[in-house]
Amino acid sequence: MTVSVTNFKYLHNLNKALKQSGGFMYSVYDGYKKIKIDRKIFFAGANTGNGFDGRYAEIADENKLERVYIIKGGPGCGKSTFMKKTAESAEENGFSAEYFLCGSDPDSLDCVVLDGRIALLDGTPPHPKEMMYPGASSEIIDLTGFWNTKVLEQNREEIVELTERKRNAYSSAYRYIKAAEAVEKDRRTLSEKIYNEDKARKYILNFIRGNKITKDNDYSPKEYYSHALTMRGAFFTDNCKDARIIPVEDRSGIAPLFMETLRHELEEKRISHTVSILPIGRTVNSVSLDRYGICFVVSYRDSSERKINTSRFILEGKEKSLKGEMRLAGKCEKECLETALVKLAEAAEAHFALEEIYKSAMDFDRLEKYRNEVITGIVIRLKKQSK
């Protein structure tokens, strides 16, 4: 896996990153930078107005997987590297691996799923995870035994101070994200006033019939985060690779409504699909019909692709009267998100300082030996169960 995320100064020029469409955030989709990556990938969770929303219940369900390994340890202890090395070893032995990025730091992993049967995940805050069926289907990988407690005790005051700074910065960021969500909710209410849902539904039903899309006996809808507001900035992943892409124009906030209508019709007809969402209001960004190699995705402003013209789904004569109010809402939302990202950048300074302290206390040579033993055991389990 190759992730390309620019490591810029945490208090970087956020305004430049977010400034679009005349200097205000007119669309909830604006302001995210694309992560260049060589595979289809999602975030394991995201920072939202209600705190961190982890998706482990869907990704690493002990009722569906053969084994779940929950990794415990402090910041900088090698949890992400443990998952990465395990996934790479599984792939080298001919097994598939799904990677899920950390919703707070896109340079790190939060979870990997091997061959659709075994998961390894980070079970520490802000996404604590405990065993559901201890020993029977899950176990702990404890990295705390590889640090020198005396080193951490000597740095206790700094650890406490940095942890509090990080916690306070996150709390503040969540409040601003919640404010942005409230504004986005109001803006969506405005869009609903001009949205011709019946016309959109007819378009979708015609598309389903025309492409001979039918219900699945093993119907399995999925929902993951494709966007995240992180300590390094706002990022999104491209999950329509190797698919027939159908771009949906976002005009006057109509795209999210169209995508929700599409999702509803697929659910009604029990057609399996994967929905990718944003952290702001769980707004839908794309809907993939994986079995048919089709992906509907909201088209960004710099896209030159031919799009679904969503003006056809706007009630005639209604759009103009709401533009001023929607512009004001967009400006308010942009400012809330700018401030949230500044607060997350402040959290980053404390977080990465904590990482350095914990790294200095770790015995990585001993950890590597243990990691290799665990990886060997997991690969043996994969091979044994696949026979």
Disulfide bonds with the S-S distance in Angstrom:
Cys240-Cys295 1.80
